[in-house]
Amino acid sequence: MQIVATPAANDNSPTAVEAVMVYDATLLKSLLTMSAADWFSSRDQLRNDFPDGFASMSWEVVPGQQLDLRTLPFKKGIALLVFANFRSAGPHRARLDARSRARITLSDRDFTVTEGN
């Protein structure tokens, strides 16, 4: 996975980004309705409620920064989600194909995902 922040990303502010490998189908249904703001505010409680339901990794990405992540250390799950905590309103959530190499581009108000091999 690669994370690229444009120079004006998140209104020129750092962006918290979290990759979440989901292992529990009930949890996945809930997560697919959550915005990034909901995820970041309820993550600790979700960890208590579903102790084996997910694993996650997070980064704080500053405007203009690029992160090249070779592999994520997750065991195989049922879905891989990414949440990006933007200052603007919106879901700021994406479901990724865990088998492809994703490029996440953080822009001023949202992010896009391009998947490839």
C-alpha positions in Angstrom: 0.0 0.0 0.0 1.1 3.5 -0.7 -0.3 6.7 0.9 0.4 10.0 -0.8 -0.7 13.3 0.6 -1.0 16.3 -1.7 0.5 19.6 -0.6 -3.0 20.8 0.5 -4.2 17.5 2.0 -6.9 17.9 4.7 -6.9 21.7 4.4 -3.1 21.7 4.9 -3.3 19.6 8.1 -2.0 16.2 9.1 -4.4 13.3 8.4 -4.9 10.3 10.6 -5.2 7.2 8.4 -6.0 3.7 9.7 -6.1 0.4 7.8 -8.5 -2.1 9.5 -8.5 -5.8 8.7 -11.9 -7.1 9.8 -12.3 -10.7 11.0 -15.9 -10.6 12.3 -18.9 -10.4 9.9 -21.2 -8.6 12.4 -18.6 -5.9 13.0 -18.1 -5.5 9.3 -21.7 -4.6 8.8 -21.4 -1.9 11.4 -18.1 -0.6 10.0 -19.5 -0.3 6.5 -22.0 2.3 7.8 -19.4 4.3 9.8 -17.8 7.5 8.8 -14.1 8.0 9.6 -15.1 10.4 12.4 -17.3 7.6 13.9 -14.5 5.1 13.6 -11.9 7.2 15.3 -14.2 8.2 18.2 -15.5 4.6 18.8 -12.4 2.5 17.9 -11.4 1.9 21.6 -14.9 0.7 22.5 -15.0 -1.5 19.4 -11.8 -3.1 20.5 -13.4 -3.9 23.9 -16.6 -5.2 22.2 -14.9 -7.2 19.5 -11.4 -8.1 20.9 -10.7 -10.6 18.1 -12.9 -8.8 15.5 -10.2 -6.7 13.8 -6.6 -5.6 13.7 -5.4 -2.2 12.7 -2.4 0.0 11.9 -2.5 3.8 11.8 -0.3 6.6 10.5 -0.4 10.4 10.7 0.3 11.7 7.3 1.4 15.4 6.8 0.7 17.3 3.6 3.2 16.4 0.9 4.3 13.2 2.6 4.4 9.8 0.9 4.5 6.5 2.7 5.5 3.3 0.9 4.3 0.3 2.9 5.4 -3.0 1.4 3.0 -5.2 3.3 0.6 -4.9 6.1 1.1 -7.5 9.0 -2.4 -8.7 9.1 -3.6 -12.3 9.0 -6.2 -13.0 6.3 -9.6 -11.4 7.1 -13.0 -10.9 5.5 -12.4 -7.2 4.5 -9.8 -4.5 4.5 -11.0 -1.0 5.2 -9.3 2.3 5.3 -10.5 5.3 7.3 -9.0 8.8 6.9 -9.9 11.5 9.5 -10.4 14.6 7.4 -11.6 17.9 8.8 -14.3 18.1 6.2 -17.6 16.2 6.5 -18.0 12.9 4.7 -17.6 9.2 5.1 -13.9 9.1 4.3 -13.9 5.3 4.2 -13.0 2.8 1.5 -13.0 -0.9 1.2 -9.8 -2.3 -0.4 -8.9 -5.5 -2.1 -6.3 -7.0 0.3 -4.6 -8.8 -2.5 -3.8 -5.7 -4.7 -1.4 -2.9 -4.2 -3.5 0.2 -3.3 -2.5 3.8 -3.7 -4.3 6.1 -1.4 -4.2 9.8 -2.4 -5.1 12.3 0.3 -6.4 15.5 -1.2 -7.8 18.7 0.3 -11.2 17.4 1.4 -11.2 13.6 0.8 -9.2 10.7 -0.5 -9.2 8.4 -3.6 -8.0 4.8 -4.0 -6.3 3.4 -7.0 -5.8 -0.4 -7.0 -3.3 -2.3 -9.0 -1.1 -5.4 -8.9 
